[in-house]
Amino acid sequence: MSLFLLTFFLIYGGVHVYTFLRVRSVLTPGPAATACMVLFLALMAFAPILVRLAEKSGLELTARMLAYTGYCWMGLLFLFFSASLAIDLYRLLMYSAGLVAGRNFSSLIPSDRTAFLVASFYAVCTAVYGYFEALDIRTERVVLKSPRIPVEIGRITVAQISDVHLGLIVRTGRLQRIVRLINAAKPDILVSTGDLVDGQINDLSPLVEALREIKPKYGKFAVTGNHEYYAGFAQAMDFTEKAGFRVLHGEKEEVAGITVAGVDDPAGFRMGLGRTAGERELLGPPQRSRFTLLLKHRPDVEKDSAGRFDLQLSGHIHGGQIFPFSLVTRFFYATGTGCFRLDDNSVLYVSRGTGTWGPPIRFLAPPEVTVFELEHGD
């Protein structure tokens, strides 16, 4: 965790330094303006830490104001940085092409000022659009047929939420939208594939009741994500269980003629809190008569799990949340988001997530509630 935080703040601090140098080269501010800019950028760079400190001190209003300011700035900064980097790459390519061709392409290369203005305009417009995209929660529907779905039941409807991140920013309004979509789907089973909560404020009680109102026929199941451990494991489990979920820590339940299995996120092991048994032992032999639904926060498919489940539901990567971060996630996970048929005829579904982490912004990665129709058939 310490290594992750160190790496994060080195990168995030570097982006702030890049932005400072870009602004100073274009606007040439005086000493007073430069000092104010340095102070603001330093405050924004450490805003995530200040938010957590305010939360731990019980200063909820201060924490919420810092969270909105700091995380909106984070999204805006990421958009500006990615646009500036793309323009810089274009300028470098045009300059290199001019050297190779022995021609002057300077008329096709934007000036520093033009590049800054274009990147700023793109960042602001995309952030505003992304704020509203983050509120546009969609219902994705997937139909899967299997001979292991009991004939007498015929069809089982499973609704999946993932990466809701209830806390300082994702609150009652967003949760009510999510609940309405779930209730409209009339699921037999509701599952949460991790990161349901993301706050250290003790009073999440107003949000519990909204989730308790959802009462599927065969129950609600959840697994831990990494943020359950970051936010405080005991508090996260207390909230999840009060919301009516059965949390599966390397366990499985037999419901509606199918098996629902769930594993803890690896972050729990690194913090000495994970209780998950190996997936191979949990899922049992590949020769099975029951349909097996595996809940797992990260979209990793273990080699030893091959052929031992029918459908794995995961999340974690948010579909990148803000493009082009989706390109970065492909370096860490083999799949993007969506439905993937594996070599052993199992299926992996990776959700784009239902809420937001950090910036309340999504761009080319709208949030989703996923509804699976599991039917008996070939």
Summary of the structure (lengths in Angstrom):
residues: 378
radius of gyration: 23.2
end to end distance: 45.5
largest distance: 77.0
contacts: 1261
relative contact order: 0.14
helix: 47%
strand: 18%
